[in-house]
Amino acid sequence: MQFLSRIDRIITEGLKWTLVLLMTAITLAVAWGVFTRFVLQDSATWTGEFSGFTLVWITFLGSAYAVFEKTHIRFESLFDMLPKSIRLIIQTIFNIVMLLFFVIILITGYNLAMSAMTAETVSLPITKGVAYLILPIGSAIMMIGFLSDTINSFKRGESQ
């Protein structure tokens, strides 16, 4: 359990600092876009596309961070009123369903990213496939989070 906790902490810290970096990047890009449009009267064409792709990455990685921090949406009041054994069953079923969902997203996202590796973006020096890689990456991280939560729940004999 200590090994799993260490892995969870490493992933959580990595996600947190990646999100800080991405939030800083999107803030600077949007500010630059506004500056170039309204002050220089010549808008930077790359800021809109960069911001869109960055927002998708923030969404997926932020969702993964919520999984590891256990702050994703759930009915806590109702859930906490149930007996521990029932909570464990419900949480396990929920985690299995989420694992299956993210297996589908991982496979579909991987296929999409690979098929778009030759499609150039309009204004960025990357392909669309690189931008779409967040689908399998984010899905894999969330799968690790749900799997870890399930294992930890059984080791504790309860759910959080």
DOKOL-244686 format. One record per residue: residue number from 1; chain; x, y, z of N, C-alpha, C, O in turn. Coordinates in steps of 0.2 Angstrom, whole numbers, plus 2048, in hexadecimal, padded with zeros to 3 digits. Each point is the difference from the previous one (the first is absolute). Layout:
BEGIN
<NUM, "A", <X, Y, Z>, <X, Y, Z>, <X, Y, Z>, <X, Y, Z>> ...
//
This chain:
BEGIN
<1, "A", <804, 7FA, 800>, <7FC, 806, 800>, <804, 806, 800>, <7FE, 805, 7FD>> <2, "A", <808, 7FB, 806>, <805, 806, 800>, <802, 801, 7F9>, <801, 806, 7FE>> <3, "A", <801, 7F5, 7FE>, <802, 801, 7FA>, <7FB, 803, 7FB>, <801, 805, 7FD>> <4, "A", <7F9, 7F9, 804>, <7FA, 803, 7FD>, <7FF, 807, 802>, <7FE, 805, 7FB>> <5, "A", <803, 7FD, 80B>, <7FF, 807, 802>, <805, 804, 7FE>, <7FF, 806, 7FE>> <6, "A", <807, 7F8, 801>, <806, 803, 7FD>, <7FF, 802, 7F9>, <801, 806, 7FE>> <7, "A", <7FC, 7F5, 7FE>, <7FF, 801, 7F9>, <7FA, 805, 7FF>, <800, 805, 7FC>> <8, "A", <7FB, 7FB, 809>, <7FA, 805, 7FF>, <803, 807, 802>, <7FE, 804, 7FC>> <9, "A", <807, 7FC, 809>, <802, 807, 801>, <804, 803, 7FA>, <800, 806, 7FF>> <10, "A", <804, 7F5, 7FE>, <805, 803, 7FA>, <7FB, 802, 7FB>, <801, 805, 7FD>> <11, "A", <7FA, 7F7, 801>, <7FB, 802, 7FB>, <7FD, 806, 801>, <7FF, 805, 7FC>> <12, "A", <7FE, 7FC, 80B>, <7FD, 806, 802>, <804, 806, 7FF>, <7FE, 805, 7FE>> <13, "A", <808, 7FB, 805>, <805, 805, 7FF>, <801, 802, 7F9>, <801, 806, 7FE>> <14, "A", <801, 7F5, 7FE>, <801, 801, 7F9>, <7FA, 803, 7FC>, <801, 805, 7FC>> <15, "A", <7F9, 7F9, 806>, <7FA, 803, 7FD>, <7FF, 807, 802>, <7FF, 805, 7FC>> <16, "A", <802, 7FD, 80B>, <800, 806, 802>, <804, 805, 7FD>, <7FE, 806, 7FE>> <17, "A", <809, 7F8, 801>, <804, 805, 7FD>, <800, 801, 7F9>, <801, 805, 7FD>> <18, "A", <7FC, 7F5, 7FF>, <7FF, 801, 7F9>, <7FA, 804, 7FF>, <800, 804, 7FB>> <19, "A", <7FB, 7FC, 80A>, <7FA, 804, 7FF>, <802, 808, 801>, <7FD, 804, 7FD>> <20, "A", <807, 7FD, 808>, <803, 807, 801>, <803, 802, 7FA>, <7FF, 806, 7FE>> <21, "A", <806, 7F6, 7FF>, <803, 802, 7FA>, <7FB, 802, 7FA>, <801, 805, 7FD>> <22, "A", <7FA, 7F6, 802>, <7FC, 801, 7FB>, <7FB, 806, 801>, <7FF, 804, 7FB>> <23, "A", <7FF, 7FE, 80B>, <7FC, 805, 802>, <804, 807, 7FF>, <7FE, 805, 7FD>> <24, "A", <809, 7FB, 804>, <804, 805, 7FF>, <801, 802, 7F9>, <7FF, 805, 7FD>> <25, "A", <802, 7F5, 7FF>, <800, 801, 7F9>, <7FA, 802, 7FC>, <801, 805, 7FC>> <26, "A", <7F9, 7F9, 806>, <7FA, 802, 7FD>, <7FF, 808, 802>, <7FD, 803, 7FC>> <27, "A", <804, 7FF, 80A>, <7FF, 806, 802>, <805, 805, 7FC>, <7FE, 805, 7FE>> <28, "A", <808, 7F9, 801>, <805, 804, 7FD>, <7FE, 801, 7F8>, <800, 805, 7FD>> <29, "A", <7FE, 7F5, 800>, <7FE, 800, 7F9>, <7F9, 804, 7FF>, <800, 804, 7FB>> <30, "A", <7FC, 7FC, 809>, <7FA, 804, 800>, <801, 807, 800>, <7FE, 805, 7FD>> <31, "A", <807, 7FD, 808>, <802, 807, 802>, <803, 802, 7F9>, <7FF, 806, 7FE>> <32, "A", <806, 7F6, 800>, <804, 802, 7FA>, <7FB, 801, 7FA>, <801, 805, 7FC>> <33, "A", <7FA, 7F7, 803>, <7FB, 801, 7FB>, <7FC, 806, 800>, <7FF, 804, 7FB>> <34, "A", <7FF, 7FE, 80B>, <7FC, 806, 802>, <805, 806, 7FE>, <7FE, 805, 7FD>> <35, "A", <808, 7FB, 806>, <805, 805, 7FE>, <801, 801, 7F9>, <800, 806, 7FE>> <36, "A", <802, 7F5, 7FE>, <801, 801, 7F9>, <7FA, 802, 7FC>, <801, 804, 7FB>> <37, "A", <7F9, 7FA, 807>, <7FA, 802, 7FD>, <7FE, 808, 801>, <7FF, 803, 7FB>> <38, "A", <801, 7FF, 80B>, <7FE, 806, 802>, <805, 806, 801>, <7FF, 806, 7FF>> <39, "A", <807, 7F8, 802>, <806, 805, 801>, <804, 800, 7F9>, <801, 806, 7FD>> <40, "A", <801, 7F4, 801>, <804, 800, 7F9>, <7FC, 800, 7FA>, <802, 801, 7FB>> <41, "A", <7F7, 7FE, 806>, <7FC, 800, 7FA>, <801, 7FB, 7FB>, <7FF, 800, 7FA>> <42, "A", <805, 7FA, 808>, <802, 7FB, 7FC>, <7FF, 7FA, 804>, <805, 7FE, 803>> <43, "A", <7F6, 7FE, 7FD>, <7FF, 7FB, 805>, <805, 7FA, 7FE>, <801, 7FE, 7FB>> <44, "A", <801, 7FF, 80B>, <804, 7FA, 7FF>, <7FC, 7FA, 7FF>, <7FB, 7FE, 803>> <45, "A", <806, 7FF, 7F7>, <7FB, 7FA, 7FE>, <800, 7FA, 804>, <7FB, 7FC, 800>> <46, "A", <80B, 803, 803>, <801, 7F9, 803>, <7FC, 800, 807>, <7FF, 7FB, 803>> <47, "A", <800, 80B, 800>, <7FD, 800, 807>, <7F9, 7FC, 801>, <7FF, 7FD, 805>> <48, "A", <7FD, 804, 7F6>, <7F9, 7FD, 801>, <801, 7F8, 7FF>, <7FD, 7FC, 804>> <49, "A", <807, 802, 7F8>, <801, 7F8, 7FF>, <803, 7FD, 806>, <7FF, 7FB, 803>> <50, "A", <807, 809, 7FF>, <804, 7FE, 806>, <7FB, 7FF, 806>, <800, 7FC, 804>> <51, "A", <7FC, 80A, 7FD>, <7FC, 800, 806>, <7FB, 7FA, 800>, <7FE, 7FD, 805>> <52, "A", <7FF, 802, 7F5>, <7FB, 7FA, 7FF>, <803, 7FA, 802>, <7FD, 7FC, 804>> <53, "A", <809, 802, 7F9>, <803, 7FA, 802>, <802, 7FF, 807>, <7FF, 7FB, 803>> <54, "A", <804, 80B, 800>, <802, 800, 807>, <7FA, 7FF, 804>, <801, 7FD, 806>> <55, "A", <7F9, 806, 7F9>, <7FA, 7FF, 804>, <7FE, 7F9, 800>, <7FE, 7FD, 805>> <56, "A", <803, 7FF, 7F6>, <7FE, 7F9, 800>, <805, 7FC, 804>, <7FD, 7FC, 804>> <57, "A", <809, 806, 7FC>, <805, 7FC, 804>, <7FF, 802, 807>, <800, 7FC, 805>> <58, "A", <7FE, 80A, 7FD>, <7FE, 802, 807>, <7FA, 7FC, 802>, <800, 7FE, 806>> <59, "A", <7FB, 802, 7F6>, <7FA, 7FC, 802>, <802, 7F9, 801>, <7FD, 7FD, 806>> <60, "A", <806, 7FF, 7F6>, <802, 7F9, 801>, <804, 7FF, 806>, <7FF, 7FC, 805>> <61, "A", <807, 808, 7FC>, <804, 7FF, 806>, <7FD, 803, 806>, <801, 7FD, 805>> <62, "A", <7FB, 808, 7FB>, <7FC, 802, 806>, <7FB, 7FB, 802>, <7FF, 7FF, 806>> <63, "A", <7FE, 7FE, 7F5>, <7FC, 7FA, 802>, <804, 7FA, 804>, <7FD, 7FE, 805>> <64, "A", <808, 801, 7F8>, <805, 7FB, 803>, <802, 802, 807>, <800, 7FC, 805>> <65, "A", <802, 80A, 7FC>, <801, 803, 806>, <7FB, 7FF, 805>, <801, 7FE, 806>> <66, "A", <7F9, 804, 7F8>, <7FA, 7FF, 804>, <7FF, 7F9, 802>, <7FD, 7FE, 806>> <67, "A", <804, 7FD, 7F6>, <7FF, 7F9, 802>, <805, 7FE, 805>, <7FE, 7FD, 805>> <68, "A", <808, 805, 7FB>, <805, 7FF, 805>, <7FF, 803, 806>, <802, 7FE, 806>> <69, "A", <7FB, 808, 7FA>, <7FF, 804, 806>, <7F9, 7FE, 803>, <7FE, 803, 805>> <70, "A", <7FE, 7F9, 7F7>, <7F9, 7FE, 802>, <7FC, 806, 801>, <7FC, 800, 805>> <71, "A", <804, 804, 7F6>, <7FC, 806, 800>, <7FB, 800, 7FA>, <7FD, 805, 7FE>> <72, "A", <803, 7F6, 7FE>, <7FC, 7FF, 7FB>, <7F8, 800, 802>, <7FF, 7FF, 806>> <73, "A", <7FD, 802, 7F6>, <7F9, 801, 802>, <7FD, 7F9, 803>, <801, 7FB, 7FD>> <74, "A", <7FC, 805, 808>, <7FC, 7FA, 803>, <7FB, 803, 805>, <801, 806, 802>> <75, "A", <7FB, 7F6, 800>, <7FB, 801, 805>, <802, 7FF, 807>, <7FF, 7FA, 803>> <76, "A", <805, 80A, 800>, <803, 7FE, 806>, <7FC, 800, 806>, <800, 7FB, 804>> <77, "A", <7FB, 809, 7FD>, <7FB, 7FF, 805>, <7FC, 7FA, 800>, <800, 7FD, 806>> <78, "A", <7FE, 801, 7F5>, <7FC, 7FA, 7FF>, <805, 7FA, 801>, <7FE, 7FB, 804>> <79, "A", <807, 805, 7F9>, <805, 7FB, 800>, <803, 7FF, 807>, <801, 7FA, 802>> <80, "A", <800, 80B, 802>, <803, 7FF, 807>, <7FB, 7FD, 805>, <802, 7FE, 805>> <81, "A", <7F8, 803, 7F9>, <7FB, 7FD, 805>, <7FF, 7F8, 7FF>, <7FD, 7FD, 804>> <82, "A", <806, 801, 7F7>, <7FF, 7F8, 7FF>, <805, 7FD, 804>, <805, 802, 802>> <83, "A", <7FA, 7F7, 800>, <804, 7FC, 803>, <807, 7FF, 7FC>, <800, 800, 7FA>> <84, "A", <805, 7FF, 80A>, <807, 7FF, 7FC>, <800, 7FB, 7FB>, <803, 801, 7FB>> <85, "A", <7FA, 7F9, 806>, <800, 7FB, 7FB>, <7FC, 802, 7FA>, <803, 7FE, 7FB>> <86, "A", <7F8, 805, 806>, <7FC, 803, 7FA>, <804, 805, 7FC>, <800, 800, 7FA>> <87, "A", <803, 804, 80A>, <804, 806, 7FD>, <806, 7FC, 7FB>, <801, 803, 7FB>> <88, "A", <802, 7F8, 808>, <806, 7FD, 7FD>, <7FD, 7FD, 7F9>, <803, 800, 7FB>> <89, "A", <7F7, 7FD, 805>, <7FD, 7FC, 7FA>, <7FF, 806, 7FB>, <801, 7FF, 7FA>> <90, "A", <7FB, 806, 808>, <7FF, 805, 7FC>, <806, 804, 7FD>, <800, 801, 7FA>> <91, "A", <805, 800, 80A>, <806, 803, 7FD>, <804, 7FC, 7FC>, <802, 802, 7FB>> <92, "A", <7FE, 7F7, 806>, <803, 7FC, 7FC>, <7FD, 7FF, 7F9>, <803, 800, 7FB>> <93, "A", <7F6, 800, 805>, <7FC, 800, 7FA>, <801, 806, 7FC>, <802, 800, 7FA>> <94, "A", <7FE, 806, 809>, <802, 806, 7FD>, <807, 800, 7FD>, <800, 802, 7FA>> <95, "A", <804, 7FC, 80A>, <807, 800, 7FD>, <801, 7FC, 7FA>, <804, 801, 7FB>> <96, "A", <7F9, 7F9, 805>, <801, 7FB, 7FB>, <7FC, 803, 7F9>, <803, 800, 7FB>> <97, "A", <7F8, 803, 806>, <7FC, 803, 7FB>, <805, 806, 7FD>, <800, 801, 7FA>> <98, "A", <803, 803, 80A>, <804, 805, 7FE>, <806, 7FE, 7FC>, <802, 802, 7FB>> <99, "A", <801, 7F8, 808>, <806, 7FD, 7FD>, <7FE, 7FE, 7F9>, <804, 801, 7FB>> <100, "A", <7F6, 7FC, 804>, <7FE, 7FD, 7F9>, <7FF, 806, 7FC>, <802, 800, 7FA>> <101, "A", <7FB, 806, 808>, <7FF, 806, 7FC>, <806, 802, 7FE>, <801, 802, 7FA>> <102, "A", <804, 7FF, 80A>, <807, 803, 7FE>, <804, 7FB, 7FC>, <804, 802, 7FC>> <103, "A", <7FB, 7F8, 804>, <803, 7FB, 7FB>, <7FD, 802, 7F9>, <804, 800, 7FC>> <104, "A", <7F6, 801, 804>, <7FD, 802, 7F9>, <803, 806, 7FE>, <802, 801, 7FA>> <105, "A", <7FE, 804, 80A>, <803, 807, 7FE>, <807, 7FF, 7FF>, <803, 803, 7FB>> <106, "A", <801, 7F9, 808>, <807, 7FF, 7FF>, <801, 7FD, 7F9>, <804, 802, 7FC>> <107, "A", <7F8, 7F9, 802>, <801, 7FC, 7FA>, <7FE, 805, 7FA>, <803, 801, 7FB>> <108, "A", <7F7, 802, 806>, <7FE, 805, 7FB>, <804, 806, 7FF>, <802, 802, 7FB>> <109, "A", <800, 801, 80B>, <805, 805, 800>, <806, 7FF, 7FC>, <803, 804, 7FD>> <110, "A", <800, 7F6, 805>, <806, 7FE, 7FD>, <800, 7FF, 7F8>, <804, 803, 7FD>> <111, "A", <7F6, 7FA, 801>, <7FF, 7FF, 7F9>, <7FF, 807, 7FD>, <803, 801, 7FA>> <112, "A", <7FA, 803, 809>, <7FF, 807, 7FD>, <806, 804, 800>, <802, 803, 7FB>> <113, "A", <802, 7FD, 80A>, <807, 803, 800>, <804, 7FD, 7FB>, <804, 804, 7FC>> <114, "A", <7FD, 7F6, 803>, <804, 7FD, 7FB>, <7FE, 802, 7F9>, <804, 801, 7FC>> <115, "A", <7F5, 7FF, 803>, <7FE, 801, 7F9>, <801, 808, 7FE>, <800, 802, 7FB>> <116, "A", <801, 802, 80B>, <800, 807, 7FE>, <808, 802, 801>, <801, 806, 800>> <117, "A", <803, 7F6, 800>, <807, 802, 801>, <803, 803, 7F9>, <805, 803, 801>> <118, "A", <7F8, 7FC, 7FA>, <802, 804, 7FA>, <7FC, 806, 7FE>, <801, 804, 7FC>> <119, "A", <7FA, 7FD, 808>, <7FB, 806, 7FF>, <804, 806, 804>, <800, 800, 806>> <120, "A", <801, 805, 7F6>, <804, 806, 803>, <7FB, 805, 803>, <7FA, 800, 7FE>> <121, "A", <808, 803, 807>, <7FC, 805, 803>, <800, 806, 7FC>, <805, 801, 7FC>> <122, "A", <7F6, 804, 805>, <800, 806, 7FC>, <806, 804, 801>, <803, 803, 7FB>> <123, "A", <7FF, 7FE, 80C>, <805, 806, 801>, <805, 7FD, 805>, <804, 804, 802>> <124, "A", <7FC, 7F6, 800>, <805, 7FE, 805>, <805, 7FB, 7FC>, <7FE, 7FC, 7FB>> <125, "A", <808, 803, 808>, <805, 7FB, 7FD>, <7FF, 7F9, 802>, <805, 7FD, 801>> <126, "A", <7F5, 801, 800>, <7FF, 7F9, 802>, <7FA, 7FD, 7FC>, <7FD, 804, 7FD>> <127, "A", <802, 7F6, 803>, <7FB, 7FD, 7FD>, <7FA, 7FF, 805>, <801, 801, 806>> <128, "A", <7F9, 7FE, 7F7>, <7FA, 800, 804>, <800, 7F9, 804>, <7FE, 800, 806>> <129, "A", <806, 7FB, 7F8>, <801, 7FA, 804>, <803, 801, 806>, <7FF, 7FD, 805>> <130, "A", <806, 808, 7FB>, <804, 801, 806>, <7FB, 803, 805>, <800, 7FF, 806>> <131, "A", <7FC, 806, 7F8>, <7FB, 803, 804>, <7FB, 7FB, 803>, <7FD, 801, 806>> <132, "A", <801, 7FA, 7F6>, <7FB, 7FB, 802>, <803, 7FB, 804>, <7FC, 7FC, 803>> <133, "A", <80A, 804, 7FE>, <803, 7FB, 805>, <7FE, 800, 807>, <800, 7FB, 804>> <134, "A", <7FD, 80B, 7FE>, <7FD, 800, 806>, <7FA, 7FB, 802>, <7FF, 7FE, 805>> <135, "A", <7FE, 800, 7F6>, <7FB, 7FB, 801>, <802, 7FA, 803>, <7FE, 7FE, 805>> <136, "A", <807, 7FE, 7F7>, <803, 7FA, 804>, <804, 802, 806>, <800, 7FC, 805>> <137, "A", <803, 809, 7FB>, <805, 802, 806>, <7FB, 801, 806>, <801, 7FD, 805>> <138, "A", <7FA, 808, 7FA>, <7FC, 801, 806>, <7FC, 7FA, 802>, <7FF, 7FF, 806>> <139, "A", <7FE, 7FD, 7F5>, <7FD, 7FA, 802>, <804, 7FB, 804>, <7FD, 7FD, 805>> <140, "A", <809, 802, 7F9>, <804, 7FC, 803>, <802, 802, 808>, <800, 7FC, 804>> <141, "A", <801, 80B, 7FC>, <801, 802, 807>, <7FA, 7FF, 804>, <800, 7FE, 806>> <142, "A", <7FA, 804, 7F8>, <7FA, 7FF, 803>, <7FE, 7F8, 802>, <7FE, 7FF, 805>> <143, "A", <804, 7FD, 7F6>, <7FF, 7F9, 802>, <805, 7FE, 806>, <7FE, 7FC, 804>> <144, "A", <808, 806, 7FC>, <804, 7FF, 806>, <7FD, 802, 806>, <800, 7FD, 805>> <145, "A", <7FD, 809, 7FB>, <7FD, 803, 806>, <7FA, 7FC, 802>, <7FF, 7FF, 806>> <146, "A", <7FD, 7FF, 7F6>, <7FA, 7FC, 802>, <802, 7F9, 802>, <7FD, 7FD, 805>> <147, "A", <808, 800, 7F8>, <803, 7FA, 802>, <803, 800, 807>, <7FF, 7FC, 804>> <148, "A", <805, 809, 7FD>, <803, 802, 807>, <7FB, 801, 805>, <800, 7FD, 805>> <149, "A", <7FA, 807, 7F9>, <7FB, 801, 805>, <7FD, 7F9, 802>, <7FE, 7FF, 806>> <150, "A", <800, 7FD, 7F5>, <7FD, 7F9, 802>, <805, 7FC, 804>, <7FD, 7FD, 805>> <151, "A", <809, 803, 7F9>, <805, 7FC, 804>, <800, 802, 808>, <800, 7FD, 804>> <152, "A", <801, 80A, 7FC>, <800, 803, 807>, <7FA, 7FF, 804>, <800, 7FF, 806>> <153, "A", <7FA, 801, 7F7>, <7FA, 7FF, 803>, <7FF, 7F9, 803>, <7FE, 7FF, 806>> <154, "A", <804, 7FC, 7F6>, <800, 7F9, 803>, <805, 7FF, 805>, <7FF, 7FC, 805>> <155, "A", <807, 807, 7FB>, <805, 800, 805>, <7FE, 803, 806>, <801, 7FD, 806>> <156, "A", <7FB, 808, 7FA>, <7FD, 804, 806>, <7FA, 7FC, 802>, <7FE, 801, 806>> <157, "A", <7FF, 7FC, 7F5>, <7F9, 7FD, 802>, <7FB, 804, 800>, <7FA, 7FF, 803>> <158, "A", <807, 807, 7FA>, <7FA, 805, 800>, <802, 805, 7FA>, <804, 7FF, 7FC>> <159, "A", <7F7, 805, 803>, <801, 805, 7FB>, <800, 807, 802>, <7FD, 802, 805>> <160, "A", <806, 803, 7F7>, <800, 807, 802>, <7FC, 803, 7FB>, <7FF, 807, 801>> 
//
